[in-house]
Amino acid sequence: MSARSPAPSTPSSRIPISPVASEEEREQALRDYKVTIEYKHLKSHAPGGVYLIPSMTDLRHFYGIIFVRRGPYTNGIFKFQLRLPQRYNDVNMWPQITFSSKVYN
């Protein structure tokens, strides 16, 4: 039996992998972390009757529902989706909320 020697590596056959993330990647990771912290805080401090769950496929997409218990819309149920822009938590970046239930005011 003969042992195979590894193929010689040439600079073009190697793909350098940097363990250091770029500044932009670190900033995005920090923004993503902040989203998870805000969601955790919201779960324990949400107003009564307001529920929000994250999408299974996108960290920045949530599904929500509001059950109205008092006031002129008592027994109302309002479904909505909340989307966060990639640069959420930066200056002038706000969530987009879209109601799938009819909302009249």
Solvent accessible surface area in square Angstrom, and as a share of the most:
residue,aa,sasa,rsa
1,M,252,1.12
2,S,103,0.67
3,A,103,0.80
4,R,228,0.83
5,S,96,0.62
6,P,121,0.76
7,A,88,0.68
8,P,122,0.77
9,S,68,0.44
10,T,66,0.38
11,P,127,0.80
12,S,107,0.69
13,S,76,0.49
14,R,164,0.60
15,I,147,0.75
16,P,124,0.78
17,I,154,0.78
18,S,80,0.52
19,P,134,0.85
20,V,106,0.61
21,A,41,0.32
22,S,58,0.37
23,E,104,0.47
24,E,122,0.55
25,E,102,0.46
26,R,115,0.42
27,E,68,0.30
28,Q,39,0.17
29,A,60,0.47
30,L,98,0.49
31,R,16,0.06
32,D,41,0.21
33,Y,133,0.50
34,K,86,0.37
35,V,3,0.02
36,T,59,0.35
37,I,83,0.42
38,E,77,0.35
39,Y,43,0.16
40,K,143,0.61
41,H,109,0.49
42,L,65,0.32
43,K,132,0.56
44,S,83,0.54
45,H,121,0.54
46,A,37,0.29
47,P,86,0.54
48,G,63,0.60
49,G,2,0.02
50,V,37,0.21
51,Y,113,0.43
52,L,28,0.14
53,I,107,0.54
54,P,55,0.34
55,S,18,0.11
56,M,193,0.86
57,T,132,0.77
58,D,62,0.32
59,L,72,0.36
60,R,11,0.04
61,H,15,0.07
62,F,9,0.04
63,Y,94,0.36
64,G,7,0.07
65,I,41,0.21
66,I,47,0.24
67,F,77,0.32
68,V,33,0.19
69,R,139,0.51
70,R,202,0.74
71,G,48,0.46
72,P,132,0.83
73,Y,105,0.40
74,T,66,0.39
75,N,131,0.67
76,G,18,0.18
77,I,91,0.46
78,F,31,0.13
79,K,112,0.48
80,F,17,0.07
81,Q,61,0.27
82,L,26,0.13
83,R,112,0.41
84,L,20,0.10
85,P,42,0.27
86,Q,112,0.50
87,R,106,0.39
88,Y,33,0.12
89,N,59,0.30
90,D,49,0.25
91,V,129,0.74
92,N,104,0.53
93,M,74,0.33
94,W,179,0.63
95,P,52,0.33
96,Q,110,0.49
97,I,91,0.46
98,T,76,0.44
99,F,89,0.37
100,S,82,0.53
101,S,30,0.19
102,K,156,0.66
103,V,77,0.44
104,Y,157,0.60
105,N,185,0.95
